[in-house]
Amino acid sequence: MIKTISTEFSVEERFQFMENYVNLVIKNEANSLIISGDSGLGKSWRVMKIIDTYKDLPYFLVKGFATARALYDTLYRHRNKLIVFDDCDSILEDKVAINILKGALDSYDRRTISWLAKSGDKSIPLQFDFSGRVIFISNKPLESFDKAIMSRALSINVFMTNEEKIEEMIRLSLTSEYLPNIATSIKYSVALELVPYMDKEGVNLRTLEKAIKVYVTSNFNERTIQYIGETA
């Protein structure tokens, strides 16, 4: 599946749209959001940073693999909360899980979910009403998502070109909120050293963080950054 990269809006604008959408879901003005983009772009970091500004917000974070049955149980146990599925693409590729999500993400005032099959956990009912909200953070391109899920959710594409990754890496290195305990001059210097390697598939914004931390804690020089860039 080809990744569609939007060039009409800047990276900063798209992340601002993403922030606005996350706030809409948190405030219960939208039931769900899909955030799609390459790994290592800071999607999860940005979402959790927004969530943390809401001091008493009840939420539940799911990372990694989940079955359809685990999805049903999770939706029940946290049916009144915000649920964040981070890199949990397995449920987006399972037909049973997708059918469950259709009920959870609907726009109806009453969203009823059913699991009409035998289950070992007697505490979980075969049917319940879900009043929570859901955010998906995924590396999958939006084109690969089930159309029924897409029609029910807000969505934002933050895939970046190599040039955009460089711009975002430089921009982040100059901000005080990114790795706040490290001097901006160091972050910026390391970011510049990584620029020649940004056309490599494994180099991303996560590489920047690793390189900065290695540089600071080990007192290494530019040769270390070169090694990190070449072996990413």
VENPE-V254658 format. One record per run of one state. SS is the DSSP state (hx for helix, st for strand, lp for the rest). FROM is the first residue (numbers start at 0). TO is the last residue. Records with the same first field share a line. If there is no record, write none. Layout:
# VENPE-V254658
SS=FROM-TO + FROM-TO
This chain:
# VENPE-V254658
lp=0-9 + 26-30 + 36-41 + 52-57 + 63-66 + 77-80 + 86-87 + 92-93 + 105-110 + 114-125 + 129-131 + 138-140 + 144-145 + 152-152 + 157-160 + 173-182 + 197-203 + 218-220 + 231-231
hx=10-25 + 42-51 + 67-76 + 88-91 + 94-104 + 141-143 + 146-151 + 161-172 + 183-196 + 204-217 + 221-230
st=31-35 + 58-62 + 81-85 + 111-113 + 126-128 + 132-137 + 153-156
